[in-house]
Amino acid sequence: MTMTDNTAAIVGGPELPQERKLVTEIPGPESKKLMARKQAAVSKAVGATVPVFTVAAGGGVLVDADGNSLIDFGSGIAVTGVGNSNPRVVKAMAEQLNRFTHTCFTVTHYDSYVEVAEALNRLTPGDFEKRSALFNSGAEAVENAVKIARHYTGKQAVVAFDHAYHGRTNLTMGLTAKNIPYKSGFGPFAPEVYRAPLSYPFRDGGLDGVTAARKAISTIEKQVGAENLAAIIIEPIQGEGGFIVPAEGFLPTLVAWARENDVVFIADEVQTGFARTGAMFASDHEGIAPDIIVTAKGIAGGLPLSAVTGRAEIMDHPQVGGIGGTYGGNPIACAAALATIESYEQDGLVQRAQEIGTTMMGRLNALASEDPRIGDVRGRGAMVAIELVDPATNEPDAELTGKIAKYAHEHGVILLTCGTYGNVIRFLPPLTMPDHLLDEGLRIVADAIAAA
């Protein structure tokens, strides 16, 4: 038993009291005891943003082993958009558990896998015929998207972008731009991976999107050559790289060039997908229809599931048995995904993401107008970030960022940092977070900035 007497009876989900409550310091004594056990049993390479142990979660809060209730501005890194232990998801999982837990879809089929594929084919951008395949993690889905693009085009090279994050497997580490902590000491990496400049309005002098895209295309043509290029892969809004929203016109210009040159355009929507940005997918904001779209994180309400969805002729090209995996599209995860998608569509969560975004952007822009250390406020929907800088030089200020996050954690707000330079704070609240918690969490962030 890892829960204390005062937490053993706590049940998560939307019935959890929606309040910030600190009964101990953060971390408290029970979390410290559990942390000591973790350090003795788990690889030290597995870190933690907030050194507490969760015993329940729901709505907009997490409860730790000491009974502290923390405001959740992380959603498990954009995973629990429909809320932790969402009732639809719990019910669907329980029903599936009583039917069967596993067969492997490549041994015997089951209908929920097909239903998830049908939903993805319907929801993702583009009115062309599509096919989907299911996997376990975002990185695994990215790897398979590249495999499929290479098979379809008969070409090998892949272009990713500055500040990209695509995962921790060998190929996806190669696609990822940030060295520490994701790549250092883990090479050599997969070959035929190249990098192009990104549109980063705050740091590229406000270069317009079309011009920035032409700059990237020039790099690609000179250093790789369209005749060698299987795919371009890009996050429509950079995630770990700093929630960078490219200038208008950047993505459509890249898509047009890819179409003209028989290059597969892959949108990595692992973090941006499923209502997070105030649209079902971030690609919708740009009016683009990727040839392949990669999804994970928010797809299944907390269960491990990912997907590759794309044009039928591309997805059907590999040989039978060329893609798949033992756990890909696990039946419990598929049941959770169907309930999660139902929640996005029927519980008004796209609209809710827009409302959360309006509140966050308003409050954070007001802070930025009074504090020059907040160099930029950016994002879409409930995917918002602030970039912190030295106001005298505009250089990234990672130390300040760390101080703000530490203050927030100590005062009961889970806050995540990101960015190539470690100077960005990202806000990813569950879409089920009530307004009073959102307001209180933002107030504590304001206090943290002032205290730093």
CORVEN-V104218 format. One record per residue. N is the residue number from 1. RES is the residue in one letter. PSI is psi in radians with two decimals (NA if undefined). Layout:
N,RES,PSI  N,RES,PSI
//
This chain:
1,M,2.18  2,T,-0.10  3,M,2.54  4,T,2.97  5,D,-0.61  6,N,-0.04  7,T,-0.19  8,A,-0.56  9,A,-0.01  10,I,2.31  11,V,2.40  12,G,-2.94  13,G,-3.04  14,P,-0.27  15,E,-0.19  16,L,2.32  17,P,2.24  18,Q,1.36  19,E,2.62  20,R,2.20  21,K,2.12  22,L,2.07  23,V,-0.22  24,T,3.05  25,E,2.89  26,I,2.05  27,P,2.70  28,G,3.13  29,P,-0.68  30,E,-0.74  31,S,-0.63  32,K,-0.72  33,K,-0.79  34,L,-0.61  35,M,-0.66  36,A,-0.71  37,R,-0.72  38,K,-0.77  39,Q,-0.49  40,A,-0.30  41,A,-0.45  42,V,2.53  43,S,2.35  44,K,-0.28  45,A,-0.24  46,V,1.86  47,G,-3.00  48,A,2.41  49,T,-0.81  50,V,2.15  51,P,0.98  52,V,2.85  53,F,2.20  54,T,2.41  55,V,-0.29  56,A,2.70  57,A,2.66  58,G,2.69  59,G,-1.99  60,G,0.34  61,V,2.73  62,L,2.46  63,V,2.28  64,D,3.12  65,A,-0.27  66,D,0.02  67,G,0.12  68,N,2.40  69,S,2.04  70,L,2.43  71,I,2.28  72,D,1.76  73,F,0.37  74,G,-0.51  75,S,0.65  76,G,0.62  77,I,1.07  78,A,0.43  79,V,-0.81  80,T,0.95  81,G,-0.59  82,V,0.10  83,G,2.44  84,N,2.40  85,S,0.76  86,N,2.28  87,P,-0.68  88,R,-0.76  89,V,-0.79  90,V,-0.78  91,K,-0.78  92,A,-0.70  93,M,-0.75  94,A,-0.74  95,E,-0.73  96,Q,-0.66  97,L,-0.58  98,N,-0.14  99,R,-1.09  100,F,2.71  101,T,-0.37  102,H,2.48  103,T,-0.33  104,C,2.00  105,F,-0.41  106,T,0.05  107,V,-1.04  108,T,2.45  109,H,2.88  110,Y,2.66  111,D,-0.48  112,S,-0.58  113,Y,-0.81  114,V,-0.69  115,E,-0.69  116,V,-0.76  117,A,-0.74  118,E,-0.73  119,A,-0.75  120,L,-0.72  121,N,-0.57  122,R,-0.71  123,L,-0.57  124,T,2.70  125,P,2.58  126,G,2.30  127,D,0.29  128,F,2.93  129,E,2.37  130,K,2.85  131,R,2.73  132,S,2.72  133,A,2.53  134,L,2.53  135,F,-2.82  136,N,-0.69  137,S,2.87  138,G,-0.76  139,A,-0.73  140,E,-0.69  141,A,-0.71  142,V,-0.80  143,E,-0.78  144,N,-0.61  145,A,-0.74  146,V,-0.75  147,K,-0.83  148,I,-0.75  149,A,-0.73  150,R,-0.74  151,H,-0.74  152,Y,-0.74  153,T,-0.38  154,G,0.23  155,K,2.89  156,Q,-0.62  157,A,2.58  158,V,2.38  159,V,2.21  160,A,-3.12  161,F,2.79  162,D,2.48  163,H,0.16  164,A,2.61  165,Y,2.15  166,H,-0.03  167,G,-3.06  168,R,0.02  169,T,3.03  170,N,-0.89  171,L,-0.76  172,T,-0.47  173,M,-0.68  174,G,-0.62  175,L,-0.48  176,T,2.48  177,A,-0.59  178,K,2.20  179,N,-0.99  180,I,2.17  181,P,0.09  182,Y,-0.45  183,K,-0.46  184,S,2.11  185,G,0.02  186,F,0.01  187,G,-3.14  188,P,2.73  189,F,2.93  190,A,2.46  191,P,3.08  192,E,0.62  193,V,2.23  194,Y,2.86  195,R,2.45  196,A,2.75  197,P,2.52  198,L,2.70  199,S,2.04  200,Y,1.42  201,P,-0.64  202,F,-0.47  203,R,0.02  204,D,0.48  205,G,0.37  206,G,0.48  207,L,2.31  208,D,2.74  209,G,-0.71  210,V,-0.77  211,T,-0.73  212,A,-0.69  213,A,-0.71  214,R,-0.60  215,K,-0.77  216,A,-0.74  217,I,-0.69  218,S,-0.75  219,T,-0.78  220,I,-0.81  221,E,-0.64  222,K,-0.64  223,Q,-0.36  224,V,-0.94  225,G,2.21  226,A,-0.52  227,E,-0.27  228,N,-0.08  229,L,2.06  230,A,-0.74  231,A,2.62  232,I,2.33  233,I,2.31  234,I,2.53  235,E,2.19  236,P,-0.56  237,I,2.15  238,Q,2.42  239,G,-1.59  240,E,-0.47  241,G,-0.18  242,G,0.34  243,F,0.78  244,I,2.13  245,V,1.98  246,P,2.69  247,A,2.63  248,E,2.31  249,G,-0.29  250,F,-0.94  251,L,-0.80  252,P,-0.61  253,T,-0.71  254,L,-0.73  255,V,-0.79  256,A,-0.76  257,W,-0.73  258,A,-0.76  259,R,-0.73  260,E,-0.33  261,N,0.33  262,D,0.78  263,V,2.31  264,V,2.22  265,F,2.02  266,I,2.15  267,A,2.06  268,D,1.72  269,E,0.56  270,V,-0.79  271,Q,-0.49  272,T,-0.25  273,G,2.84  274,F,1.20  275,A,-0.17  276,R,-0.70  277,T,0.18  278,G,0.14  279,A,2.83  280,M,-0.64  281,F,2.59  282,A,-0.51  283,S,-0.49  284,D,-0.58  285,H,-0.57  286,E,-0.08  287,G,0.49  288,I,2.67  289,A,1.66  290,P,2.63  291,D,-0.67  292,I,2.43  293,I,2.34  294,V,2.27  295,T,2.72  296,A,-2.40  297,K,-1.59  298,G,0.13  299,I,-0.52  300,A,0.50  301,G,0.39  302,G,-0.19  303,L,2.56  304,P,1.96  305,L,2.51  306,S,2.96  307,A,2.65  308,V,2.14  309,T,2.36  310,G,-3.10  311,R,2.42  312,A,-0.73  313,E,-0.49  314,I,-0.86  315,M,-0.50  316,D,-0.04  317,H,-0.73  318,P,2.71  319,Q,2.69  320,V,2.28  321,G,-0.06  322,G,-0.43  323,I,2.72  324,G,-2.80  325,G,2.74  326,T,-0.82  327,Y,-0.08  328,G,2.12  329,G,0.66  330,N,2.44  331,P,-0.59  332,I,-0.73  333,A,-0.64  334,C,-0.74  335,A,-0.75  336,A,-0.71  337,A,-0.75  338,L,-0.70  339,A,-0.63  340,T,-0.81  341,I,-0.68  342,E,-0.71  343,S,-0.78  344,Y,-0.74  345,E,-0.62  346,Q,-0.29  347,D,0.23  348,G,0.57  349,L,-0.40  350,V,-0.82  351,Q,-0.69  352,R,-0.67  353,A,-0.67  354,Q,-0.74  355,E,-0.77  356,I,-0.74  357,G,-0.72  358,T,-0.77  359,T,-0.85  360,M,-0.80  361,M,-0.69  362,G,-0.84  363,R,-0.75  364,L,-0.63  365,N,-0.62  366,A,-0.72  367,L,-0.75  368,A,-0.58  369,S,-0.34  370,E,-0.19  371,D,1.86  372,P,-0.15  373,R,-0.36  374,I,1.68  375,G,-0.56  376,D,2.49  377,V,2.20  378,R,2.89  379,G,-3.10  380,R,2.44  381,G,-2.39  382,A,0.64  383,M,1.54  384,V,2.63  385,A,2.76  386,I,2.42  387,E,2.20  388,L,2.35  389,V,2.87  390,D,1.99  391,P,-0.38  392,A,-0.53  393,T,-0.25  394,N,0.20  395,E,2.59  396,P,2.47  397,D,1.49  398,A,-0.56  399,E,-0.78  400,L,-0.74  401,T,-0.78  402,G,-0.68  403,K,-0.73  404,I,-0.80  405,A,-0.73  406,K,-0.78  407,Y,-0.80  408,A,-0.78  409,H,-0.77  410,E,-0.39  411,H,0.32  412,G,0.47  413,V,2.13  414,I,2.05  415,L,2.35  416,L,2.49  417,T,2.87  418,C,-2.93  419,G,2.48  420,T,-0.62  421,Y,0.08  422,G,0.43  423,N,0.44  424,V,2.36  425,I,2.23  426,R,2.51  427,F,2.06  428,L,1.03  429,P,2.63  430,P,2.54  431,L,-0.15  432,T,0.07  433,M,2.24  434,P,2.76  435,D,-0.67  436,H,-0.59  437,L,-0.70  438,L,-0.81  439,D,-0.77  440,E,-0.74  441,G,-0.74  442,L,-0.58  443,R,-0.71  444,I,-0.63  445,V,-0.74  446,A,-0.74  447,D,-0.69  448,A,-0.73  449,I,-0.74  450,A,-0.73  451,A,-0.48  452,A,NA
//
